[in-house]
Amino acid sequence: MSRISKLVRPNIAALAPYSTARDEYGGPIGIFLDANESPYENGYNRYPHPSQQAEIKARISKIKGVPAANIFLGNGSDEAIDLVYRIFCEPSKDNAVIIAPSYGMYSVAAAINNIEVRPVMLDEEFQLSTEALLNACDDSTKLIFLCSPNNPSGNAFPAGQLLDICDRFHGITVVDEAYVDFSSKGSLAGEAVKRDNLIVLQTLSKARAMAGLRVGMAISNEEIIRLMSMVKYPYNLSRAAMEKALEFLDNAIDANVGVIVKERERLSAKLPSFPFVRKVFHSDANFLLVQVDDADSLYSYLLDKGIIVRNRSRVRGCNGCIRITVGLPEENDALITALNNYDRV
Ligand SMILES: *Cc1c(COP(=O)(O)O)cnc(C)c1O
């Protein structure tokens, strides 16, 4: 028995997936009287065709250098997070170990599915203790969620450390790489294809500028990808989203990512010069976590100037911190100007 079949919930292993009209007959032309759609053509009267996802996977396969059979497409990577819980964790019995502070959806999706999460705090510099993480696991721990670069701290963990955790953990390790395009530390996507217990999450929402389309992905071995495809809603991505995604995937992102990384470095060099800034944490992403004297006051002041940042000061491990997304150069200039004036209030 493979490790995956031992970890998967028995009801999922036994699942007969819904077979759509378009799965049963996928031909492009004909008189379609099989899916109870409206016959009045408007471009969207038909359910999405499976070939649309196949086309996007083929395109992503080229970009990421992983086979299309190792890619799952979701309605945002948030869908992939939810599916991983539903495939591997028995409600009110199994648990998942996560790092803290990190992305909120790991806990929310767990709570919705009635799965216990065990947060393991990162240290003051947001570094991760492999031993603390593994010590939090027991026989009922099916998943470890890691986020690298991590949201909200911004730092990426060393690839060697992430793979060591994956090697030593008996369950499935999920590494969320939503911000990987802004990092020089590289992706584990190639490793996820080769291993039986690693899932890498990526998204079109951040560097690829498609947050509004809701397209995310999981990259893993073919067995896990098959399970995810079986459990997802039959038509999880809309025709409209897939058309746009395919079009936008042709846009090169290197120049824009280059500007954002340069601006990130400019902001992280500039921000410490303000007397109310205590610390700017190292970032491998498109945002900076900044510890200030009075986060609530600075947040309200910026809001008043029409600049919206994220107040993270009530998140455990983020005392006094705000998270600032790196914007266009002129937007970052406006932020700096506002901060110059805050100094004087
Ligand atoms: C923004 C973000 C995502 C993206 O989620 P989508 O559902 O794909 O938009 C995933 N993980 C982390 C850590 C994020 O910050």
The ligand as an ORCA input file, in Angstrom:
! r2SCAN-3c Opt
* xyz 0 1
  C      -2.496     35.591     -1.503
  C      -2.150     34.251     -0.999
  C      -2.623     33.106     -1.638
  C      -3.435     33.224     -2.876
  O      -4.668     32.712     -2.752
  P      -5.593     32.640     -4.063
  O      -6.768     31.934     -3.525
  O      -4.835     31.835     -5.081
  O      -5.838     34.031     -4.523
  C      -2.249     31.867     -1.176
  N      -1.426     31.751     -0.116
  C      -0.931     32.830      0.512
  C       0.007     32.664      1.623
  C      -1.301     34.102      0.095
  O      -0.822     35.176      0.751
*
